[in-house]
Each structure stands twice: as structure tokens, then as C-alpha cells.
């Protein structure tokens, strides 16, 4: 008969195995794509433009895999590390994420842009953790959205609540609220609504948001979802 300690340890081991399976699931896609792009880049019959585009996409895909492994390491060290919170220009950060993700989106015949019409107040965040959250949202939208649909990053200032909501909107399968709750806490082997995904990016984003004093959320639409993060507004003047 197992003791309470044994059962607790078994549960912890099960969660660790689940995280490892989820990580392997998420890393498989960029590794397969890197292999395919390497063949294009090495093809002597390909045009210079095709080879240049393949190299750009190779770099973007490699960056995606490196971000995931770096973020996994950070989640283990979150409680032991001090992540300084400071005023961050969120609009500039959204523009950078959209620009850096464009080569990868182009490979899949998709587009990504920002839908921010005016300057916004700075927020309190850790720049690298927030960047990772937005990359995870954008990566999720890329791989699990429908067809040639476009993806947009947006910002909504809620001055009365003292927060900024930064969202990534995709058109595709709507994630159920149950899947959303489970994925945030425990990454799975796959999600029913988005079988190519494990929810690992959402799990990481949940932890990063909490480390910055914020939270992530989900808005379900008839034709897709918006994943968002809410963070406190800075009392400093606009950084723009």
C-alpha cells in the first residue's frame, strides 16, 4: 500500500513525464521543418531568392526551438530567480514580435501584423518574459489557425483597472474552456481541438505572467480565439 508521500511523489513524477512528452511534441515540428529547409538551402537548382528565403526561415525556425528550450529552463528557475519589473513599451514589443515571426509565417502562406492605432501607455513587465509570452501566442496562432487567415496583435488599455491587455487573435478551431484550464496547469500530449499542440506554450505563459504580476486569458470567438496577457500600467510617462 502506498503512503501519502509515495502518492505525492508519483504525481510529481507523472507531471514531469507529461512535461517531457509535451516538450518533445512541440520540438518535433521545428526540427522537421529545419530539415526540410536545409534541403532547399542546399539545392543548387534553387534560385538565389529561394535559397535566401529558406535561410531566413531556417533562422526563424531555429529561433523558435531555442526559445522553447530557454523558456523551459526558465520555468524551472522562476522561484529561485529575480526578474526585475520595469516600464516596457508594449507597442514596440508587439511590432518586433510581428517582424521577427514574418519569415516563418511566410513559409506557411500566412501573415502577421499589429493592429494598434495609436500610442499606448507603458506597462510594468519583464521584457524577455513578456516577449516569450507573445511569441508563444503567435506561434500557437500560426500552427493552429485556419488556412490563409491572418493573425494580429492588439492592445487594449483599461485605465480604470490600471491594466493593459495585449492579445493575439487567430482564426481557427475554438479551444474549449476545459482544455484552456487544463493546458494552463498541465501540458498534455495533444489537445482535442488543436491536435498538433500540447498546450506547453500556454503552460509556460501562465507561469511567466504570474512572475510579472499579471495573468493570461482567453476570448473565444465564433471563428477562433484571442489569447491575451494583462499586465499593470506604468505610472511613468509614455515611452513613445
N, C-alpha and C positions, 0 to 999 in steps of 0.2 A: 504494500500500500504506500502510495507516495505521500510525503509530508507536504505542508504548505510551501516550504522553501523549495522543494523539488518541483512542485507545480509552477511556482513563480519563475524558477529558472527555465523550465521547459517553455513557458510562454515567451520569455525573453529570447530564448534561442529560436523559437518559431518566428518571432518578428524579425530577427536578424537574417534568417534564411529567406524570409519574404522580401526583405530589402535587397538582398543579394540577387534574387531571381528578378526583381523589378529592374535593378541596375543593368543586369545582363540583357534583359529585354529591350531597354532603352538604348543601350550602346550598340546593339546589333545593327540597327538601321543606318547610323552614320558610318559604321565600318564597311557595310556592304556598298554604300554609296561612294565612299572613298576608293574602294577597289574599282568600281565602275569608271569613276572619273579619271583614275590613274591610267586606265587603258586608253581613254580618249586623249589625255595629255601626251601619251607616248606614241600615238598613232601618227606615223609620218605622212599618211594620206589626208589627215585633217588639216583644215585651213588654219592660218595663224590666229584668226579671230576665234575659231572654235577651241583651239588649244589654250588661248588666253582665258577664255570664258571658263573652260574646265579647271584651270589652275585657280581662278578666283573662287570657284565653287568648292574646290578641294580645300582651300584655306578656310572658307566659311564652315564647311562640314567638320573639319578637324577642330576648329574653334568650338563648335557645338559639343563635340565629345569631351574636349578638355574642360569646358565649363561644367559639364555634368560631374566629372570626376573631382574637380576642385570643390564644387558645391557639396558633394557627398562628404568630403573631408571636413568641410566647414560645419556641417550639421553635427558631426561627432564632437567638435570642439566648441560649439556655441556656448555651453555653460562655463567653459574654462577661459574663454576669450572675451576681451573687452572691445566692442565695436562702437567706436565714437560716433555719436549722432551729431549732425551739423546741418546748417541750411544747404539745401540742394536745389538746383534749377531743374525741376522735373520736366519742363518742356524741352529743354536742351537734351536731356537724357532720352526722352522719347524719340527725338529726331535721330540721335546716334544709334539707338537700337534698330529703328526702321532702316537706316542707311546700311548698317552692318549686316542685317538679315536679307537685304535685297538680292545679293547673288544666289543665295540658297532658294529664295522664293522664285527667282527667275528660272532656276533649274526645273522647278515643278510647275512652271507656267502660271505662277501666282504673283500677286503684288501686295506690298505692304506700305502703308503710309500713315501719317499723323493727321488727325482731324482736330486741330487746336487753332482756333481762330484769333485768339488774342493772348497777350502776355498774361502769365499767371503768377501768383504769389509763390515764393519759395516754400519748400516743405522741410520738415525735420526728418532726416533719414541717414542711413549709411549708404554712400554712393554705390559701393560694389555689391552690397546685398540687394539693394533696390534694382540695380541693373540686372542681376541674376534673376530676380522675380519676373521682370518684364521679358527677359529672354525666354524663360520657361513658358510664360503665357503665349508669346509669339510663336514659339516652337510648337506648342500644342495646337495653336490655330492653323499653322502651316500643314501639319501632317494629318489632322483630323477634320479639317474643313472640307466642304464640297467643291469639286471641280475647279473652275477658274475663278472662284469667288475671291474678292479682295478682303484684306484684313486691315483694320485701322486701330491706331492707338489714340485714346482720347483722355481728356482731363475734365473733371467737374469739381469746382470749388464749392464747398459747403461752409461758408463763412460762419453761419450761425452755430455750427457744430465744431468749428475750428479744425476742419479736416479737408484733405484733398483726396478725391477718388480718381485713380488712374486705371483705365480699363483697356482691355484688348478684345475687340469684337470679332467673332468669326461666324461664318455661315456653314452650318453642318449639323450633325446629329446633336440633339439636345441631351445633355447629361442629366440623369435623374438626381433628385435631391439625396436619395440614399447613396448613390455612387459618389456624389460630391462629399458627403460626410465621411464615408469610409476612406476615400482616396486621400483626404487631407490628413488623416490619422495614421493609416497603414497602407503603403503602396501594395498593389496587387500584381498578379501575373499578367492580367489583362482586364480591361473594362468592357462590359457588355455593349455599351453604346459606342465605344471607341476602341475596338479590339486591338488596334495597334499600340495602344497606350497602356501604361501600368499605373498611372497616377503619381509616379515618383516625383515629377516636377511640381505637382500641386502639394505634395507632402513636404518637399524642400521649401517651397514658397511660404507655406504655413509657418514653418519654423523661423524663416528669415523675417517675415512680417512681425511676428511676436517679438523677436530680438530688437526690432526698431520701434516697438511700442505701437504697432499698427495691426491690421487684420486683413485677410483676403476674403473675398466673397464671390458670389456667382449670381448673375442675372440671366434667367432663361427666356429666350425669345421663341417665336414660332418657327424660325428658320435658323436657329443656332444659339450661341451663348456669348456672354461677355464675362470674362474673368477680370476681377479688379482687386486692387490693393488700396486701402485707405490709410493715410498717414497724417500726422498733425501738421498744421500750417505753422510756418515760422513767423515770429513777430518782427523779424527784420524786414527792411525794405526789399522790394523786388530786385532780383539779381540780374534782370534783363536790362 
